[in-house]
């Protein structure tokens, strides 16, 4: 799977450009729906990733690209849920997450990629 952070606010997956956060689940790409995490925005100064979102829990590892500068907050409930499910959680800046994803079989990719901050 070819995933590249193009610039602040844009990511490319297999030649298709997205200008919003994305979720990759078993190689399928969809838009990240942040609405369930919006109530926590004031607390974190940014909409965090929370377990209330439809996260791609289907694999043994969840990769979270934390943005261009690595500033995306991840709520403790995500870490707790990963532990409960026995899923390894890898949270790294999005550019690094893209490099990691390219080394994984597309069917095994379960990721949330933030394209700003």
ZADO-1210 file (C-alpha; in nm, 4 decimals, padded with zeros to 6 digits):
<atoms>
<atom x="00.0000" y="00.0000" z="00.0000" code="UNK" pos="1"/>
<atom x="00.1539" y="00.3312" z="-00.1094" code="UNK" pos="2"/>
<atom x="00.0738" y="00.6013" z="00.1479" code="UNK" pos="3"/>
<atom x="00.2423" y="00.9426" z="00.1471" code="UNK" pos="4"/>
<atom x="00.1865" y="01.2635" z="00.3400" code="UNK" pos="5"/>
<atom x="00.1924" y="01.5187" z="00.0566" code="UNK" pos="6"/>
<atom x="00.1810" y="01.8376" z="00.2587" code="UNK" pos="7"/>
<atom x="00.0038" y="01.9894" z="00.5573" code="UNK" pos="8"/>
<atom x="-00.3608" y="01.8894" z="00.5054" code="UNK" pos="9"/>
<atom x="-00.3167" y="01.6318" z="00.2270" code="UNK" pos="10"/>
<atom x="-00.2328" y="01.2629" z="00.2063" code="UNK" pos="11"/>
<atom x="-00.2142" y="01.0253" z="-00.0885" code="UNK" pos="12"/>
<atom x="-00.3095" y="00.6586" z="-00.0845" code="UNK" pos="13"/>
<atom x="-00.2348" y="00.4484" z="-00.3913" code="UNK" pos="14"/>
<atom x="-00.2377" y="00.7590" z="-00.6117" code="UNK" pos="15"/>
<atom x="-00.5596" y="00.9099" z="-00.4728" code="UNK" pos="16"/>
<atom x="-00.5349" y="01.2363" z="-00.2788" code="UNK" pos="17"/>
<atom x="-00.7365" y="01.3092" z="00.0352" code="UNK" pos="18"/>
<atom x="-00.7597" y="01.6477" z="00.2065" code="UNK" pos="19"/>
<atom x="-00.9018" y="01.5190" z="00.5349" code="UNK" pos="20"/>
<atom x="-00.8126" y="01.2668" z="00.8022" code="UNK" pos="21"/>
<atom x="-00.8539" y="00.9083" z="00.6902" code="UNK" pos="22"/>
<atom x="-00.9047" y="00.5640" z="00.8362" code="UNK" pos="23"/>
<atom x="-00.7552" y="00.2601" z="00.6669" code="UNK" pos="24"/>
<atom x="-00.9181" y="-00.0681" z="00.7579" code="UNK" pos="25"/>
<atom x="-00.7801" y="-00.3823" z="00.5995" code="UNK" pos="26"/>
<atom x="-00.6619" y="-00.1789" z="00.2994" code="UNK" pos="27"/>
<atom x="-00.9912" y="00.0103" z="00.2520" code="UNK" pos="28"/>
<atom x="-00.9851" y="00.3877" z="00.2957" code="UNK" pos="29"/>
<atom x="-01.2627" y="00.6003" z="00.4447" code="UNK" pos="30"/>
<atom x="-01.2948" y="00.9470" z="00.5927" code="UNK" pos="31"/>
<atom x="-01.2358" y="00.9753" z="00.9657" code="UNK" pos="32"/>
<atom x="-01.5596" y="01.0705" z="01.1385" code="UNK" pos="33"/>
<atom x="-01.4484" y="01.2937" z="01.4267" code="UNK" pos="34"/>
<atom x="-01.7950" y="01.3908" z="01.5501" code="UNK" pos="35"/>
<atom x="-01.7984" y="01.1416" z="01.8435" code="UNK" pos="36"/>
<atom x="-01.4728" y="01.2983" z="01.9702" code="UNK" pos="37"/>
<atom x="-01.5784" y="01.6640" z="01.9273" code="UNK" pos="38"/>
<atom x="-01.7138" y="01.6983" z="02.2841" code="UNK" pos="39"/>
<atom x="-01.3543" y="01.6589" z="02.4098" code="UNK" pos="40"/>
<atom x="-01.2129" y="01.9347" z="02.1881" code="UNK" pos="41"/>
<atom x="-01.2112" y="02.2070" z="02.4562" code="UNK" pos="42"/>
<atom x="-01.0360" y="01.9789" z="02.7036" code="UNK" pos="43"/>
<atom x="-00.7539" y="01.8974" z="02.4587" code="UNK" pos="44"/>
<atom x="-00.7412" y="02.2140" z="02.2453" code="UNK" pos="45"/>
<atom x="-00.7925" y="01.9932" z="01.9398" code="UNK" pos="46"/>
<atom x="-01.0327" y="01.7137" z="01.8513" code="UNK" pos="47"/>
<atom x="-00.8590" y="01.4040" z="01.9938" code="UNK" pos="48"/>
<atom x="-00.8908" y="01.0430" z="01.8884" code="UNK" pos="49"/>
<atom x="-01.1320" y="00.8759" z="02.1286" code="UNK" pos="50"/>
<atom x="-01.2714" y="00.5246" z="02.1561" code="UNK" pos="51"/>
<atom x="-01.6130" y="00.6712" z="02.0726" code="UNK" pos="52"/>
<atom x="-01.5029" y="00.6910" z="01.7061" code="UNK" pos="53"/>
<atom x="-01.5346" y="00.4009" z="01.4624" code="UNK" pos="54"/>
<atom x="-01.1735" y="00.2930" z="01.4974" code="UNK" pos="55"/>
<atom x="-01.0362" y="00.0076" z="01.2831" code="UNK" pos="56"/>
<atom x="-00.9902" y="-00.2564" z="01.5541" code="UNK" pos="57"/>
<atom x="-00.9830" y="-00.5514" z="01.3118" code="UNK" pos="58"/>
<atom x="-00.6109" y="-00.6279" z="01.3233" code="UNK" pos="59"/>
<atom x="-00.3389" y="-00.7006" z="01.5737" code="UNK" pos="60"/>
<atom x="-00.1991" y="-00.3462" z="01.5447" code="UNK" pos="61"/>
<atom x="-00.3573" y="-00.0007" z="01.5233" code="UNK" pos="62"/>
<atom x="-00.1356" y="00.2698" z="01.3742" code="UNK" pos="63"/>
<atom x="-00.2277" y="00.6285" z="01.4570" code="UNK" pos="64"/>
<atom x="-00.0602" y="00.9003" z="01.2532" code="UNK" pos="65"/>
<atom x="-00.0583" y="01.1932" z="01.4952" code="UNK" pos="66"/>
<atom x="-00.0232" y="01.4702" z="01.2362" code="UNK" pos="67"/>
<atom x="00.2514" y="01.6644" z="01.0632" code="UNK" pos="68"/>
<atom x="00.3972" y="01.7801" z="01.3952" code="UNK" pos="69"/>
<atom x="00.2764" y="01.4820" z="01.6011" code="UNK" pos="70"/>
<atom x="00.0278" y="01.6934" z="01.7967" code="UNK" pos="71"/>
<atom x="-00.2953" y="01.4890" z="01.7679" code="UNK" pos="72"/>
<atom x="-00.4111" y="01.3969" z="02.1197" code="UNK" pos="73"/>
<atom x="-00.5078" y="01.0358" z="02.1854" code="UNK" pos="74"/>
<atom x="-00.7445" y="00.9815" z="02.4750" code="UNK" pos="75"/>
<atom x="-00.6607" y="00.7234" z="02.7412" code="UNK" pos="76"/>
<atom x="-00.9758" y="00.5276" z="02.6513" code="UNK" pos="77"/>
<atom x="-00.8136" y="00.4379" z="02.3158" code="UNK" pos="78"/>
<atom x="-00.5089" y="00.2962" z="02.4931" code="UNK" pos="79"/>
<atom x="-00.7347" y="00.1106" z="02.7374" code="UNK" pos="80"/>
<atom x="-00.9473" y="-00.0345" z="02.4554" code="UNK" pos="81"/>
<atom x="-00.6368" y="-00.1440" z="02.2630" code="UNK" pos="82"/>
<atom x="-00.5140" y="-00.3266" z="02.5738" code="UNK" pos="83"/>
<atom x="-00.8526" y="-00.4876" z="02.6298" code="UNK" pos="84"/>
<atom x="-00.8561" y="-00.6117" z="02.2695" code="UNK" pos="85"/>
<atom x="-00.4932" y="-00.7203" z="02.2685" code="UNK" pos="86"/>
<atom x="-00.4115" y="-00.4717" z="01.9912" code="UNK" pos="87"/>
<atom x="-00.0663" y="-00.3126" z="01.9705" code="UNK" pos="88"/>
<atom x="-00.1042" y="00.0659" z="01.9510" code="UNK" pos="89"/>
<atom x="00.1559" y="00.2603" z="01.7530" code="UNK" pos="90"/>
<atom x="00.1161" y="00.6399" z="01.7674" code="UNK" pos="91"/>
<atom x="00.3732" y="00.8313" z="01.5619" code="UNK" pos="92"/>
<atom x="00.3818" y="01.1413" z="01.3394" code="UNK" pos="93"/>
<atom x="00.1867" y="01.0837" z="01.0182" code="UNK" pos="94"/>
<atom x="00.4898" y="01.0916" z="00.7885" code="UNK" pos="95"/>
<atom x="00.6470" y="00.8095" z="00.9912" code="UNK" pos="96"/>
<atom x="00.3159" y="00.6217" z="01.0010" code="UNK" pos="97"/>
<atom x="00.3003" y="00.6365" z="00.6199" code="UNK" pos="98"/>
<atom x="00.6475" y="00.4823" z="00.5951" code="UNK" pos="99"/>
<atom x="00.5470" y="00.2102" z="00.8395" code="UNK" pos="100"/>
<atom x="00.2281" y="00.1323" z="00.6459" code="UNK" pos="101"/>
<atom x="00.4170" y="00.0819" z="00.3198" code="UNK" pos="102"/>
<atom x="00.6029" y="-00.2090" z="00.4823" code="UNK" pos="103"/>
<atom x="00.2824" y="-00.3870" z="00.5924" code="UNK" pos="104"/>
<atom x="00.0568" y="-00.6083" z="00.3787" code="UNK" pos="105"/>
<atom x="-00.2438" y="-00.3938" z="00.2827" code="UNK" pos="106"/>
<atom x="-00.4880" y="-00.6445" z="00.4378" code="UNK" pos="107"/>
<atom x="-00.3113" y="-00.5938" z="00.7708" code="UNK" pos="108"/>
<atom x="-00.3249" y="-00.2129" z="00.7682" code="UNK" pos="109"/>
<atom x="-00.5494" y="-00.0671" z="01.0382" code="UNK" pos="110"/>
<atom x="-00.4752" y="00.3012" z="01.0808" code="UNK" pos="111"/>
<atom x="-00.6040" y="00.6475" z="01.1595" code="UNK" pos="112"/>
<atom x="-00.4050" y="00.9193" z="00.9818" code="UNK" pos="113"/>
<atom x="-00.4294" y="01.2840" z="01.0808" code="UNK" pos="114"/>
<atom x="-00.3205" y="01.5288" z="00.8086" code="UNK" pos="115"/>
<atom x="-00.2826" y="01.8561" z="00.9979" code="UNK" pos="116"/>
<atom x="-00.1160" y="01.9678" z="01.3267" code="UNK" pos="117"/>
</atoms>
